[in-house]
Amino acid sequence: MQDHECTEESLDLFKQMSKGEGQMSKYKCLVYKLDLAAAKVVPDRQVETKDCTGDDAKDWETMVGELPHNECRYVLYDFHFETRDARPTSALLFLSWYVHPRTEAYLPERVP
C-alpha cells in the first residue's frame, strides 16, 4: 500500500475550514481526491458557505448528489445542528466516499 501525502493547498484549505469554535468558515464543504500519478491528496472542489441555502439537510443532499458515482473522494463538511436542549452547535465531519458498484442504484439522483 502506498502512502499519499497532502499538498500544501489541501492543508491550507483544511486549516481555513477548521478555524476554531465560534468562527464562521469560508467553506461549507471541501472535497479531496487522490492524484494517483503524484501519490498526493489534492483538492477536488470547494463549496463556499455564501453559496449554500442555509438548510443543512438540503445542502447535504446537494453535496452527496454531486459526488461522483464511480470514484473515491474525501469530504470535510461543516455540519450545523441543534442539540436536544436546543443549543446551536456544529461539527466538522470527515467522510470517506466510496461507492460499491452494487449500491449505485440506491444513490440520489444527480443534481443538475
C-alpha positions as CSV (number, residue, x, y, z in Angstrom):
1,M,0.0,0.0,0.0
2,Q,1.3,3.4,-1.0
3,D,1.3,6.4,1.3
4,H,-0.3,9.6,-0.1
5,E,0.8,13.0,1.2
6,C,-1.4,16.1,1.2
7,T,-0.5,19.0,-1.0
8,E,0.1,22.4,0.7
9,E,-3.1,23.7,-0.9
10,S,-5.0,20.8,0.7
11,L,-3.6,21.6,4.1
12,D,-4.2,25.3,3.7
13,L,-7.9,24.7,2.8
14,F,-8.3,22.4,5.8
15,K,-6.8,25.0,8.2
16,Q,-9.1,27.7,6.8
17,M,-12.1,25.5,7.4
18,S,-11.1,24.3,10.9
19,K,-10.5,27.8,12.3
20,G,-12.0,27.3,15.8
21,E,-15.1,27.3,17.7
22,G,-17.4,30.3,17.2
23,Q,-15.7,31.4,13.9
24,M,-17.6,31.0,10.7
25,S,-15.6,29.2,8.0
26,K,-15.5,30.5,4.4
27,Y,-16.2,26.9,3.3
28,K,-19.2,24.7,3.9
29,C,-17.6,21.7,2.2
30,L,-14.2,20.7,0.9
31,V,-13.9,17.7,-1.4
32,Y,-10.5,16.0,-1.9
33,K,-9.4,13.3,-4.3
34,L,-6.3,11.1,-4.8
35,D,-3.9,12.1,-7.5
36,L,-2.6,8.6,-8.1
37,A,0.2,9.7,-10.5
38,A,1.7,12.1,-7.9
39,A,0.7,10.0,-4.9
40,K,-0.9,13.0,-3.3
41,V,-4.3,14.1,-1.8
42,V,-5.4,17.1,-3.8
43,P,-8.4,19.5,-3.6
44,D,-11.2,18.5,-6.0
45,R,-13.6,21.3,-5.2
46,Q,-14.7,23.7,-2.5
47,V,-18.2,24.9,-1.7
48,E,-18.3,28.3,-0.1
49,T,-20.8,29.0,2.8
50,K,-22.2,32.0,0.9
51,D,-23.2,29.7,-1.9
52,C,-25.3,27.4,0.3
53,T,-29.0,27.6,1.1
54,G,-28.6,27.7,4.9
55,D,-30.7,24.5,5.2
56,D,-28.2,21.8,6.2
57,A,-30.4,18.9,5.1
58,K,-30.8,20.4,1.6
59,D,-27.1,21.4,1.4
60,W,-26.1,17.9,2.5
61,E,-28.3,16.3,-0.2
62,T,-26.9,18.6,-2.8
63,M,-23.3,17.8,-1.8
64,V,-23.9,14.0,-1.8
65,G,-25.7,14.3,-5.2
66,E,-22.7,16.0,-6.7
67,L,-20.2,13.3,-5.6
68,P,-19.0,11.0,-8.4
69,H,-20.7,7.6,-8.5
70,N,-17.6,5.8,-9.7
71,E,-14.6,7.4,-7.9
72,C,-13.4,7.8,-4.3
73,R,-13.5,11.1,-2.6
74,Y,-12.7,12.5,0.9
75,V,-15.1,15.2,2.2
76,L,-14.8,17.7,5.0
77,Y,-18.3,19.0,5.8
78,D,-19.3,21.8,8.2
79,F,-22.5,20.5,9.7
80,H,-24.7,22.7,11.9
81,F,-27.4,21.3,14.1
82,E,-29.2,21.8,17.4
83,T,-28.6,19.7,20.5
84,R,-31.5,18.0,22.3
85,D,-31.7,21.1,24.6
86,A,-32.0,23.4,21.5
87,R,-28.4,24.7,21.6
88,P,-27.0,25.5,18.2
89,T,-23.7,23.7,17.5
90,S,-21.6,22.5,14.7
91,A,-19.1,19.7,13.9
92,L,-16.7,19.1,11.1
93,L,-17.5,15.7,9.5
94,F,-14.7,13.9,7.7
95,L,-16.1,11.4,5.2
96,S,-14.5,8.8,3.0
97,W,-16.7,8.3,-0.1
98,Y,-16.6,5.1,-1.9
99,V,-19.4,3.7,-4.0
100,H,-19.6,-0.1,-4.4
101,P,-21.0,-0.9,-7.9
102,R,-23.8,-2.9,-6.4
103,T,-25.1,0.1,-4.4
104,E,-25.0,2.7,-7.2
105,A,-28.7,2.2,-7.9
106,Y,-29.6,3.5,-4.4
107,L,-27.8,6.8,-4.7
108,P,-29.7,10.1,-5.0
109,E,-30.3,11.5,-8.5
110,R,-27.7,13.8,-9.9
111,V,-28.1,17.4,-9.2
112,P,-28.2,19.4,-12.5
